[in-house]
Amino acid sequence: MDSKQDQIRTGSFNTSFHESGAPDAAPILLLHGSGPGANAMSNWQFALPFLGETYHCFAPDLAGFGLSTYPNPPQGAAAWIEIWVAQMVAFLDALNLEKVHLVGNSMGGGVAMHLVNRYPNRFDHVVLMGAVGAPFTATEGLKRGWGYYTKGTKEELAFLVRKFLHNPDILGGDVDAIAENRYQFVMQDSVRLQFEAMFPGDTQTHIDAFVLPPEKLQKITNPILATHAREDFFIPLTTSEYMVKHLPRAQLHVFSQCGHWIQIEQRKAFNNLVKLFFDGGLDQA
């Protein structure tokens, strides 16, 4: 199932998004992660055609990423969380989507949890993938990912791309070529300006901005599937364990021999698991 790209007005700016699937199918909203050069298609290139066979999929570029350029970017993740939540609600309203399934990867998983916390009736089943939103100490991976522009080199970008995967050969072994291609994009002034505004200074401050305390998690009754890679270099497995401990209707699936990009490195298993969950095949009695 091929996807198409479009733009739609969301408040004061346009949101670029990819879409696949039949218009009358159940809708899914897929939120990508962060990292220099991240966007919807880099995260969901394999999920969109597979899930589009059954569902109506929407994968937007979050504000400040891809082609969703945000005017006058504020400083710090806390301010950007408010922008991303408002953007996604405006996105659903603009497309007349009253209720959707939700998938959130990494930073997008943190945004997903803030959305479900504030607008539980707009979402059905929720899948988290290596999501932020739980308390943890900043890892080397996240410090280097969110602080990429302190070095801003092709070599650093290639390092990060390798670390997203347990087995970099899954990309065909040409990580340097992939980094070279992405580097041309991330070094554009507008891209750099927005990314540096999201995560300035201390990484821990921005991690903590995403955290939802137990008392809020315990009130979220949506069925939630947390997925995590055992060898994740960026977000520790303890974050998903925290979510499952405090969310009343949550379960956890751990992928072994897998890095942060589960949707790429274990795409067949991940896509089938998401479909099974959204079909109700993993619903708890």
Secondary structure, 3 states (H helix, E strand, C coil): CCCEEEEEEECCEEEEEEEECCCCCCEEEEECCCCCCCCHHHHHCCHHHHHCCCCEEEEECCCCCCCCCCCCCCCCHHHHHHHHHHHHHHHHHHCCCCCEEEEEECHHHHHHHHHHHHCHHHEEEEEEECCCCCCCCCCHHHHHHHCHHHCCCHHHHHHHHHHCCCCHHHHCCCHHHHHHHHHHHHCCHHHHHHHHHHCCCCHHHHHHHHCCCHHHHCCCCCCEEEEEECCCCCCCCHHHHHHHHHCCCEEEEEECCCCCCHHHHCHHHHHHHHHHHHCCCCCCC
